[in-house]
Amino acid sequence: MKKLFLLTMIFLLFPSISLANENEQQYSPANVNVIVDGKQIFFDQEPVIIKNRIMVPIRAIVESLGGTIEWEEPGHIIVNKGEIQIYLNVNSNVASLPDRRFFYLEQPPVIVNGRTLVSIRFISEAIKSNVKWDEDNRIVTILSEEYGIGYGQPEGDDEKDNYYKLYEPIAGPASGPSPEEAKLYVLKQGLLNDVKDIVYTPNNIVEYFGSDTMVSGTDVLGQEKYVWLTQNRYTGDISLAGTALAKEGLTRETVVSIIEKNGIDKTNIKKIYAAHNYSKEQIVWFVTAEQGNKKHYYCLDFYTGALIENFVQDN
């Protein structure tokens, strides 16, 4: 039960975990040989390449390095070797330790033809083995800690590699990239043709849960567009949280009229903004109003104005 709790906490602590199903994975045969402590390892599912990472069946590689695998339930994996214990989830890019420190994975574990595959580099280095890649002969050579050489915990290819490093959890809400970073990102990615405004918008009806960076401007067709960006506070990676065309959503005036119909005087509306709501995974209008001795929170669908969520608390 304790192990399952820790696996579940990964998703609660890291809401930006990337998920993908097997059908979305693009992979090709790796055509590699794997040598562990001088012996070639054969797999019942041949290694594949996904996003330039060599992926191999997790049970075969871990057991060849003297470790064991536990399955708490489908998709939840525990890797054990000596005092090392690593918690993984299929399609999750976060791996954690019992003390809640964690790794970000550039390529999460996936299921291919009924077998769970994991990055050979990550899992080998995570259980203190040395990995070397011979590009010319396409050979992965792994030396276990018992064999005499080990790196300790994975640190990546160099200091610039933010993946596979061991991180301490950071307390407090996350935020989107800086205005300068956000502007550069949307223009470089072609999300906007020009930028008019950049603001931080909370990504939950309760503001202190975190915020995204909202960039507004026009796209290549001259349409007014909103773009929300998030940033991984550990790796620094910027990613797209959501987009919306202004003409397809409700105006602020329309939102105000909806709130008035709920008994709120428009002069008591303190905040109103379009945002990407992580808990609902959709574009919404958030409204905060103070009336009497109460504080009112509303979450409305950006496009229809349908009430998604609201609550009231004492001021």
C-alpha positions, 0 to 999 in steps of 0.5 A: 500500500505504501508503494502504491501511495508513492506511485500515486503521489508522482501524479499529484506532485507533478501535474505537468507529467507528459502522457502518451499511449502506445499508438502515439509512439513513433518507433523504429528497430534499434538494430543494436547488440547489448553486452552486459558484463561481457555477455550478450543479452537477447530480448523477446522484444527487440530494442527500438528507437524512440526520440533517439533513445534506445528502449529495451524490455525493462525486466530483461535488462534489470535482471541481467544487472542483478536487479528485480522488478515488481508490478504494483498494478498495470503500469506501475513498476518498482525496480529494486537492486540492493538498497536502490528502489526506483518507482516508474509509471508507463508513459510518465516522464517522472521516476521517483525514489522512496525519499520523494527525490525524482528524475525527469525522463526524456523518454518515458517507459512505453509498452510495445507488443505487450512488453514494457520498454525503458531507456537503456541508458537511464535504467542502467545508470540508475542502478549504478552501471556504466553505459558506453555506446559504440556508434560504428558497430551499434553496440551498447556495453554495460558494466555493472557495479559488481563488475567493477565500474559504476557511475552512481546515480545518473547524471546525463551525458554532460552538465547541460543535460537536464534529464536523468539528474536527481532532483529535490522537490521544490515547494510552492506554485510553478509559473510559466516562462519569463516574458522574454522567453515566452515571446521568443518561443511563440515567434520561433515556433510560429504560434504567433506572427506578432506579440501584443501583450504578455501576462501571467494567468493562474491555471486553477480557479484558486490562484495560488496553485500556479500560473502560466504565461499567456501571450496574445497577438495575431497569427499568420492569418491576422487573427487575434490569438491567445497562447498559454505556455508552461515551463518545467521548473527543473529542466527549464523546458517550455511547452505549449499548454493551450491556444484559443482564437479570441473570436471563437470565445466569449468577450469579457462583457459577455462574461460579466453579464453571465456573472451578473445573472448569478447575482453578482454586481459587476462593480464587485468583480475584482478579476477576470481573465482567460486561462488554461485550466489544468484540472479541467484541461480546457480554456476557461474564463476565471472570475473572482468577485467580492460581495458582502463578506464573501469571495466568489470564484467562477470558472466558465467555459471560454467558448460557451460560458457554461458554468464549470465550477464555482465556490464561495468562501468567507472574506 
